Amino acid sequence: MRAHTSRALRLAAGSAAAALVVLNGPAADAAPAPRPVVTSTAPATAAFRAADPRLGSPAGMVAGVVHPEIWWTIGSGARPLLFALDSQGRTRAAYALAGASRARLNAITIVKNGSGESGLFVSDLNEGRAGSLVLHRVAEPATLASGTLPVKSFKVRYPDGGHEGGALLADPAESRIYIITKGATAAAVFALPGVLGPQNNALTRLRTLSFPVRGGGFARDGRVILKTTRDVRVLNGIREKVAQVVRTAARMGGAAFGVASDGRRVLVSDPGARPVFRSVTLPTGTAATPAGGARSSGPVPMNDQTPVSFPSESGPPGGLLGTGALVGLVLLGLLGGAFYVRGRRNHG
């Protein structure tokens, strides 16, 4: 009886070991260790101070697509205005926003749609504390001449309650917009649907970041540049881990933050009214390449209704090896129990 049970347990252990090999594969196929984070220090050079008195406290900033030499920003006053600033901080044009005249806006991004048309999205990310907010889209003007621009508005809803937003940014390759929440020590990344409809558009939670975010943007090569409360961090993609940390003497408390159209530098505004904008040069890096293939060569149409899968950042508990070991132990117990019961039946 004992010999039979011992033999059964040995067989079960062998089966469990085989299961571990199947689940985890040979050691040569193990995922490579992540590259270490590179930390560097970059000087902050004064770039300009906005000359327009109507732009006392700029909120949000993004480089143009039709006009890559222009910085688009919004005033945070009671009557929002969209400003086009040149590299010297001079106002090239200022626009009232029809349909969003009563909104208090604090975030801006830009993205092309499937037809190749560039659109600016502006919003008050603080509205999200109630669980939902409104995004306003305005076409990027082809010519810079002050006036009034029509706005199309979209309702956006968080899936898990209210959040205060820390950044609004858009992937130029996927034509997809993201909202990163504003927390004291961490942040959550939410993705907008590929199709924005007239009803409430539900956000999808993508991942959690282990640091606070106070601004961000995409470079044209897919890198994501985020401003924290202490430094600037570079990710090789919205789904990737931090690859570079850039420390600088620039003060991180200002509301406006933008990534230059060439992706080589960022603008960081000082805190307070009439702030000085400071230029911080980014270290060179590798363009983003998502797991499983290269980045798409063109934008995903905004009316493409193909579902998008957003993988979890944490993955299986303990990683693939830990999950395989857990499954192997379960198989060991089940097979051992089965052989033991069978032995009892055969030997009365």
Summary of the structure (lengths in Angstrom):
residues: 348
radius of gyration: 25.9
end to end distance: 10.1
largest distance: 95.7
contacts: 1105
relative contact order: 0.17
helix: 17%
strand: 36%
